[in-house]
């Protein structure tokens, strides 16, 4: 069953994030400044044990309509690309955009089975591991602007190894059991 789950989530990737290192030479006595605002992108993506699905940039603040459009344009195609068949199970968290009426209707209209996800749950989504890998790979490339950041994200997402995806899915039971044993507290998974 785990091999039929299509995991999904959104994340923010910062151009000058905490994981990024930028080295610059400054004249002695000058004060370094960092300009904030507009220095990140939001992404939606999905994966399964078979590998990575589509990666989509979210332009602006995501609305329920935008989320439905992301599903419409990417979810079923990702499932086809990953050869999950029509009876795959879709994982999403309980974000209000995910549980909104138009999102639920789209999923029902397209016969998508949704994995029941506990509210207020510890972060059990396996895709968090891939986000970490992606962010580290992107920041090693030191993109200099948002267009380069998006390009790097798409290139690095496509490179994430299928065996790594399969490993995360195979370890899910272990992480879930650790979460239950920790009564929702942090685990090493």
C-alpha positions as CSV (number, residue, x, y, z in Angstrom):
1,X,0.0,0.0,0.0
2,X,2.8,2.5,0.8
3,X,4.1,2.2,-2.7
4,X,0.7,3.5,-4.0
5,X,0.8,6.7,-1.9
6,X,1.5,10.0,-3.6
7,X,2.9,12.4,-0.9
8,X,2.6,16.1,-1.4
9,X,3.2,19.5,0.4
10,X,4.3,23.0,-0.1
11,X,7.4,24.8,1.1
12,X,9.2,28.1,0.9
13,X,12.7,28.2,-0.5
14,X,14.7,31.3,0.4
15,X,17.2,32.9,-1.9
16,X,19.3,34.0,1.1
17,X,18.1,31.4,3.6
18,X,19.6,30.2,6.8
19,X,21.1,27.3,4.9
20,X,22.7,29.5,2.2
21,X,26.2,30.9,2.6
22,X,27.3,33.9,0.6
23,X,30.8,35.2,0.8
24,X,31.5,38.8,-0.2
25,X,34.5,41.1,0.2
26,X,33.8,44.4,1.8
27,X,36.0,47.4,2.4
28,X,37.0,47.7,6.1
29,X,34.6,49.9,8.0
30,X,31.5,49.3,5.8
31,X,28.4,48.0,7.3
32,X,26.8,44.9,5.5
33,X,23.2,45.2,4.8
34,X,20.6,42.6,3.6
35,X,17.5,43.6,1.8
36,X,14.4,41.6,2.7
37,X,11.2,40.9,0.9
38,X,10.7,38.9,-2.3
39,X,13.7,36.7,-1.6
40,X,11.9,33.4,-1.6
41,X,9.6,31.2,-3.7
42,X,6.8,28.9,-2.8
43,X,6.7,25.4,-4.3
44,X,4.2,22.5,-4.4
45,X,5.6,19.1,-5.2
46,X,4.8,15.4,-4.9
47,X,6.6,12.1,-4.8
48,X,6.1,8.4,-4.4
49,X,8.2,5.3,-3.8
50,X,8.7,5.4,-7.6
51,X,10.4,8.8,-7.6
52,X,9.6,12.5,-7.8
53,X,6.4,13.9,-9.4
54,X,5.9,17.4,-10.6
55,X,7.3,20.5,-8.9
56,X,5.2,23.7,-9.3
57,X,6.0,27.3,-8.4
58,X,3.2,29.0,-6.5
59,X,3.0,32.7,-7.6
60,X,1.8,35.0,-4.9
61,X,-0.2,33.8,-1.9
62,X,-1.8,30.5,-2.6
63,X,-5.6,30.5,-2.6
64,X,-8.0,27.5,-2.6
65,X,-8.6,28.1,-6.3
66,X,-4.8,28.1,-7.0
67,X,-4.5,24.8,-5.1
68,X,-7.4,23.2,-7.1
69,X,-5.6,24.4,-10.3
70,X,-2.4,22.8,-9.1
71,X,-4.2,19.6,-8.5
72,X,-5.9,19.8,-11.9
73,X,-2.8,20.5,-13.8
74,X,-0.3,18.3,-11.9
75,X,-1.7,15.6,-9.6
76,X,-3.1,13.0,-12.1
77,X,-0.2,13.6,-14.5
78,X,2.3,13.0,-11.7
79,X,0.5,9.8,-10.8
80,X,0.6,8.6,-14.4
81,X,4.3,9.6,-14.8
82,X,5.1,7.5,-11.7
83,X,2.9,4.6,-12.9
84,X,0.8,4.5,-9.7
85,X,-2.4,3.5,-11.5
86,X,-5.9,5.0,-11.0
87,X,-6.2,3.5,-7.4
88,X,-3.3,5.5,-5.9
89,X,-3.8,7.3,-2.6
90,X,-3.1,11.0,-2.3
91,X,-1.5,12.4,0.9
92,X,-2.0,16.0,1.9
93,X,-2.1,17.7,5.3
94,X,-5.1,19.5,6.8
95,X,-4.2,23.0,5.5
96,X,-7.5,24.8,5.0
97,X,-6.9,25.1,1.3
98,X,-6.5,21.3,1.1
99,X,-9.8,20.7,3.0
100,X,-11.8,23.4,1.3
101,X,-15.0,22.5,-0.4
102,X,-13.6,23.1,-4.0
103,X,-10.5,21.0,-3.2
104,X,-12.6,18.1,-1.9
105,X,-15.0,18.4,-4.8
106,X,-12.1,18.2,-7.3
107,X,-10.7,15.2,-5.6
108,X,-14.1,13.5,-5.5
109,X,-14.9,14.4,-9.1
110,X,-11.5,12.8,-10.2
111,X,-12.0,9.7,-8.0
112,X,-8.8,10.4,-6.0
113,X,-8.6,8.5,-2.7
114,X,-7.2,10.7,0.0
115,X,-5.2,9.4,2.9
116,X,-6.8,10.4,6.2
117,X,-4.4,12.7,8.0
118,X,-4.7,13.5,11.7
119,X,-5.3,17.2,12.5
120,X,-2.7,18.9,14.7
121,X,-0.4,15.9,14.0
122,X,3.3,15.9,14.3
123,X,4.9,16.3,10.9
124,X,4.8,12.8,9.6
125,X,4.9,13.8,5.9
126,X,7.8,12.0,4.3
127,X,8.2,14.7,1.8
128,X,9.9,16.9,4.4
129,X,13.0,14.7,4.0
130,X,13.1,15.5,0.3
131,X,12.5,19.2,0.9
132,X,15.6,19.2,3.1
133,X,17.6,17.4,0.4
134,X,16.3,19.8,-2.2
135,X,17.1,22.9,-0.2
136,X,20.6,21.7,0.6
137,X,21.3,20.9,-3.1
138,X,19.9,24.3,-4.3
139,X,21.8,26.3,-1.8
140,X,25.1,24.6,-2.7
141,X,24.6,26.1,-6.2
142,X,24.3,29.7,-4.8
143,X,21.5,31.0,-7.1
144,X,21.8,34.8,-7.4
145,X,18.1,35.7,-8.2
146,X,14.6,34.3,-8.0
147,X,14.7,33.0,-11.6
148,X,17.9,31.2,-11.0
149,X,16.5,29.9,-7.7
150,X,13.4,28.4,-9.4
151,X,15.5,26.9,-12.2
152,X,17.9,25.3,-9.6
153,X,14.9,23.9,-7.7
154,X,13.5,22.3,-10.8
155,X,16.8,20.8,-11.9
156,X,17.7,19.5,-8.4
157,X,14.2,18.1,-7.9
158,X,14.5,16.1,-11.1
159,X,17.9,14.7,-9.9
160,X,16.7,13.4,-6.6
161,X,17.3,9.7,-6.7
162,X,14.4,7.2,-7.1
163,X,16.1,4.9,-4.6
164,X,16.1,7.7,-2.0
165,X,12.3,8.1,-2.5
166,X,11.8,4.4,-2.1
167,X,14.0,4.4,1.0
168,X,11.9,7.1,2.7
169,X,8.7,5.3,1.8
170,X,10.1,2.0,3.1
171,X,11.0,3.6,6.4
172,X,7.6,5.1,7.0
173,X,6.4,2.5,9.4
174,X,9.4,2.9,11.6
175,X,8.9,6.7,11.7
176,X,5.2,6.3,12.4
177,X,5.8,3.9,15.2
178,X,8.4,6.2,16.7
179,X,5.9,9.1,16.5
180,X,3.3,7.0,18.3
181,X,5.7,5.9,20.9
182,X,6.8,9.6,21.5
183,X,3.1,10.5,21.8
184,X,3.5,13.2,19.2
185,X,6.8,14.6,20.4
186,X,9.8,15.0,18.2
187,X,11.6,11.9,16.8
188,X,14.7,11.3,14.8
189,X,12.5,10.6,11.7
